[in-house]
Amino acid sequence: MEAATFKINQDILNTWKNELESILISLPELQKTRKYSKKNTFFHYTNLLGLKAIVENQSFFASNSAFLNDKEEFYFGIKLFCETIDNLESKKEFLACKGLFKNIKSLLNLKKSNRYVTCFSLNGDLLSQWRAYADDGKGIAIGFDPKRLSEAFEIKAEGLFIVYKDSQQKIISNAVLRECTKFYIEKKKLFNWGGNEQFDKIVAEEITFFINRYVGQFKHRAFIEEYEYRFDLAIDSDINQNRELHYRVGKNNLLVPYLLLKTNYQDEKEQRQKSEQGLEELEKDKKYKVKQLPISSIIIGPSMDFDLNKLSIEEFLKKHGYSNVSIEKSKVPYRI
């Protein structure tokens, strides 16, 4: 019996999704966006309530990428991928993919996102960031060790740098779409998809999943000063599908969906507490490399009382097991 007589099913699609994900991650064009220096610090701008919640709960808010403060960001990436589709449609090797590409563009134009992100900057003292994310300068920038922060969220969330240069954006979007399309064209001959139209419909949804992942990696070059790094997770992935979706009112007057991005250790700790399991073995488990968010420094915003805030922040951090955290004053000459 030929393989093509077997009908495609969701288990097979999930297996292929994992296979394709490994291929994409290994692409040289994408590997470059994941590399950071040991000298880097990831800064997360927030207010004092944010610091309190992050430390006490050992977690971040991961907001839906379609609801971020930069309202054009999600659509900027969609437009880029649509332009890439238009370009590939004219290539001889993809002439038979017009139906597939049409379905992909239709799904992209729904402007929905299944990606949830937590954002950081390599610059911990930037006026635009103080204004946008740290209560107009009345907040702080929390510095984290990038390697240990990445280890804290291993498998659960993917870390990547935002790409601002037009030429690099085009290279990445072309590589992602080209690899995805070639991958499923090869798989088409292995199973019975129920006809070409059904193949186009099913595969469009699979490819859109990956496009959605990289849509949020692109921003307009005007934002390049941010030097943004973000952790990205999907609500419908195997790791995160059972996570509870929350909502908050954003500054842009929208009800913003978000997930709680917790360290692997914190997730396991809470699960054991719910099931009334002991925590002694958890403390010894070497699988959990990072048991506490790796805060290395704090920069106090330019519109804050520095001395009193430094004193209270130091005491607060010590209470929660943090020592040797440097606390500095913003050098930005901004007061409100």
Stockholm file with secondary structure:
# STOCKHOLM 1.0

chainA/1-336         MEAATFKINQDILNTWKNELESILISLPELQKTRKYSKKNTFFHYTNLLGLKAIVENQSFFASNSAFLNDKEEFYFGIKLFCETIDNLESKKEFLACKGLFKNIKSLLNLKKSNRYVTCFSLNGDLLSQWRAYADDGKGIAIGFDPKRLSEAFEIKAEGLFIVYKDSQQKIISNAVLRECTKFYIEKKKLFNWGGNEQFDKIVAEEITFFINRYVGQFKHRAFIEEYEYRFDLAIDSDINQNRELHYRVGKNNLLVPYLLLKTNYQDEKEQRQKSEQGLEELEKDKKYKVKQLPISSIIIGPSMDFDLNKLSIEEFLKKHGYSNVSIEKSKVPYRI
#=GR chainA/1-336 SS CCGGGSBCCHHHHHHHHHHHHHHHHTCHHHHGGGCCCTTCCEEEEECHHHHHHHHHHTEEEEEEGGGSSSTTHHHHHHHHHHHHHHHHHTSGGGGGGHHHHHHHHHHHTTCCCCEEEEEEESCSSCHHHHHHHTGGGTSEEEEECHHHHHHHTTTTSEEEECBCCHHHHHHHHHHHHHHHHHHHHHHHTTSBCSSHHHHHHHHHHHHHHHHHHHHTTBCCGGGGGGCEEEEEEETTSTTTTTSCCEEEECTTSCEEEEEEEECHHHHHHHHHHHTTCCSHHHHHCTTCCCSSCCEEEEEECTTSCHHHHHHHHHHHHHHTTCCSCEEEECCCCCCC
#=GC SS_cons         CCGGGSBCCHHHHHHHHHHHHHHHHTCHHHHGGGCCCTTCCEEEEECHHHHHHHHHHTEEEEEEGGGSSSTTHHHHHHHHHHHHHHHHHTSGGGGGGHHHHHHHHHHHTTCCCCEEEEEEESCSSCHHHHHHHTGGGTSEEEEECHHHHHHHTTTTSEEEECBCCHHHHHHHHHHHHHHHHHHHHHHHTTSBCSSHHHHHHHHHHHHHHHHHHHHTTBCCGGGGGGCEEEEEEETTSTTTTTSCCEEEECTTSCEEEEEEEECHHHHHHHHHHHTTCCSHHHHHCTTCCCSSCCEEEEEECTTSCHHHHHHHHHHHHHHTTCCSCEEEECCCCCCC
//
